[in-house]
């Protein structure tokens, strides 16, 4: 019981910190608008958020931060809709990958959006198991081919065509640099990258990605959409790149 009370106080503290941050960065109106739209979309698409900070303590206990990983947070539906609308692709002929997919909210939405295939990478088994259960139910409604991998994303290299890569600031810049260089060295480089809360966007641009769209609410940058341009990368890395275009 004492453990549950302590956890409850921790969640309240985290919510309080997050709410103050949102109000300062987005402003009162933009924050209220975002939260209200999330409530409406949650009714439409399904409830995923028991706590935005549910696994934060687990990440600290398992020392994931030492590897440069950041706590899991789900993406707002409004951000998903706006970010997907920036892609100049046909979803029904495209493959989508979510790095740090958590409970599968983005993957489920990508299936509803019409992507032919979606891939999720999640290092925390508890979250990966929850995501798999939700995606199995979702697969009965939509024709999307789901693949869920419970592994360290730094160990992942694509062995197939990837059109869109998505992540919600899952790394510190040092780990992001390692991850993206690994992707660029692979046979397939994603054509588009949707980066939610893009705190290391300058690093992404230095590795051959070009910003094609940025969306802000108030002072806060919700996401940036990047497109890979191998002509900007070949001078830095003297080997062949083939993006999935």
N, C-alpha and C positions, 0 to 999 in steps of 0.2 A: 504493500500500500504506500509506504514512504517513497519507494522508487517511482511509483506512478505519479505521486504528487510532485516529486522533483522534476520528472519529465514534463508534466503539465506546465509547471512554472517556467521551464526552459523554453517550451513552445510559445507561451505567452510573451516572454521576453524577446524571442526572435521575431514574432509578429509585430511587436511594438517597434522594434528597430527597423523592420522592413517598411512599416507604414510611414514612419517619420521620414525615412529615406525617399520613399515615393512622393510624399507630399512636397518635400524640398526640391526634388529633381524634376518631377513632372508637373507640379502645381496641383492645387486642390481640384479644379474642374477636370483636368486631364486624368488624374488618378481616379476620381469618382466615375468618370466615363469608362475607363478601362475596367474597373471592378464590376460595374453594372453590366457591361458587355460580356464579361467573363461569366457572370451569373446566368445571363440569357443563353449563351452558347453552351454552358454546362448542362442546362435543362435540355437543350436540343441534342447535344452530342454524347452526354454521359458524364458522370461525376468521377473525377480522377484524384482530386486533391483532398486527402485527409489532413495533411499538413504540408506546407511548402518546404518545411525544414525537417521532414521526418527522419532522414538518414544522415543528417549532419553529424551527430555524435558518433555514429558508426564509422564514418569516414575518418574522423580524428583518431578513433581507437585503432583502426587498422592501418594508420600511418600513410594513407593515400596522399596526404598533402606533401609528404616528403618527396614524392615522385612528381610533384607539380600538378596534382589533380585538385579541382575545386569542388565544393559541395553541389549536389544535385538540386535543381529547381525546375519545376515544370514551366513550359512556355504558355503564355496567354493565347487563347484562341484568336483574338483580334490580330495579334502579331503573326500568327500562322497564316491567316487569310491574306494579310497584306504582303507578307514575304513570298508566299507562293504565287501571288499575282504578278510578281516582278520577273518570273521565269518565262523565257521565250522558248518553250518546249511543248511537246505533246505528251502529257502525263501517261496516256495509254500506251505509249511506246518507250517509256523512260523508266530507269531504275533510280530509287531514292535510298540514301543511307543516312541513318541518324547515329552520330557518335555520342555515346553516353545517353542511351535511349530511356533510361529510368523505367517507369511503369508502362511505357508504350503509348503515351498520349499522342505524341507527334506521329508515330508510325500508324496508329489507328486513323488519325486525321488524313495522313497521306493516302491511305487506302480509300477513304471516302472521297478524297480529291480525285482519285482515278489513276494513281500510279500503277504501272504494270507489275512492278516488283519493289518491295521495300525490305531493307536490311537494317537490323538494329544491333549495335554493339554496346554491351553493358558489363562492367567489371564486377558489380555487386550482385551476387547470386539472388539475394532476396528480391531485389527489384526486377531482375531478369525473369524470375519465376512468375511474378505478378504480371509482367508485360506479356509473357507467353500465354497465360490464361485468357487475358483480354483479347489478344490477337486471334486465338483459336475461335472465340465467339464471333469476332468481327469477320473472320474468313468465311463464315456461313452466309454473310450478307453481301460481301463484295468479292470480286474476282481477283483481287490482289494476291500475289505470291509473297508470303512473309517468310523471312529468315531471321532468326534471333540467335546471336552468338554471345555466350557468357565468357568473355575474355578481356584481357587488357588491350585497349585499342592501340597501344604502341607496338603490339605484336601482330596487328592486323595489316595485311596488304591485299588490296582487291585483286581478284583473279577473273574479273568480268567487267563488262562495261558499266560505269557509274556515271549517271547524268547529273545528279544533285546530291551534294553532301550538306548535312545540317548539323549544327551543334549550338548549344547554349553555354558559351564561355566555360567549357569543361576543364581548361588548362591554364596554368600560369604561362607566361610568354615563353619561358625556356622549354617547357614540355610541348607547347604548341609548335615551336620551331622544329623540335625533333619529330613530331608526328607528321607535320606537313612535308618536311624533307623526305621522310619515308614514303609518303604518298606520291610525291613528285618523282622519286626514283623508281616507282613501280611502273608496270606497263600501262596502267590506266589511271589517268588523272581526272578527277571529276570536272565536268565542264562548268558547273555552277557550285558556289559555296554560299550557304546562308548562315551567317554568323550572328547569333543573338547576343546582345550586350558585348559588342566587338571592341574590347579594351586593348587588344593587340592588333588592331587593323593595319597599322604601319608595317608590322612584321609580315602580315599576310601579303600586302602589296609588294614588299621587297622580294617575295618568293615567286612572283610571276602572276599574281592575281590582280585584277583590275576592278575597282569599285564601280558597279553599274547602278546601284540604288542604295540610299540610306534613308531610314525612317526614324524620326525623332518625335517624342512627346515632351514638350517643354525643353528642359536642358538635357534630358536623358536620351541617349541613342538606343532605340529598341533593337534594331538589327541593321546589318549591311549585307547586301547581296554582291558577291564577287563573281567574276568570270575569269577563267584561266586563260592566260595569253603566253604560250610557250616562247614567243619571239622575245619576250622580256626576260626569259629565264635562261636561255641557252648560253648567254655570255657568262653567267655565274656557274652553271653546271654543264660541263662539256660532254653531255651524253644525250641520247635521244629521248624525247618525251612524246607521248601519244595521249592526248586527252580524249574523253569519250564523246566526241562530237559527231 
